[in-house]
Amino acid sequence: MVTLYGVVAVTFMMTMYALEGRHRNFTLAFALGCVLSSLYGFLSGAWPFGVVELIWAGVAVRKWQTASPR
């Protein structure tokens, strides 16, 4: 079940990353995907992956905050 969750979380994250150029809110959704992927990393015992994904979530939130609204 954890593997299925991971597939869905990473697929969501990558889809939001691909859509970032369309609207700044996709960057915020990408950050959410990073948090979900991070949770998967911790649940599966791959804590370095979980930590890196949390860092990426912070980077994405910062990018969203500084992006100009359309």
N, C-alpha and C positions, 0 to 999 in steps of 0.2 A: 504494500500500500504506500509505503514511503517512496518507493521508486516511481510509482504513478504520479504522486504529488510532485516529485521532482521534475518529471517530464512536463507536466502542466505548468509549473512555476517557471521553468527555464524557457519554455516555448512562449509564454506570456511576456517574459522579460525581453526576449529577442524580438518579438513582434513589435513591442512598444519602442524598442531601440530603432527598428527599421522605419517606424512612423514618426520619429522625432522631428523630422524636417517639415512635417505638415502643420503642426501646431505645438506651442510650448507645453500644453497640458500632457502631451504624450511623453515629455521628459519626466514629468511628475509620475505618470503611470509607470515609466521605466524604473524610477526609484522604488516604487511599490513592488515591482517585479524583482528588483534586487533584494529587497527585504524578504520576499517570499522565498527566493532562491537561497538566501542566507539561512533562513529557518530550515530549509531542506538540508543544507550542508551540516548544520548542527545536529539535526535529527538522524542523519545517516552516519554521523561520526567523523565527517570530514571537516573538522573545525577550522582549518586554514581557509578552505573555500568559504565557509560561513563568515569569517572575519573579512576576507577580501570583498565579498558581496556587500557587507555592511558599509565598508569604505566607499564602494561604488555608489551605494544608495546616497551617502552623504554628498558625494561629488555631483550626482544628478540633481539632488535637491538644490544645491548651490547654483548649478547651471540654470535650473528653473527659476530661481529667485532673481537672477541677474538678467534673464532674457527679457527683451522688451515685449509687452503684450501686443497681440495683433488685432 
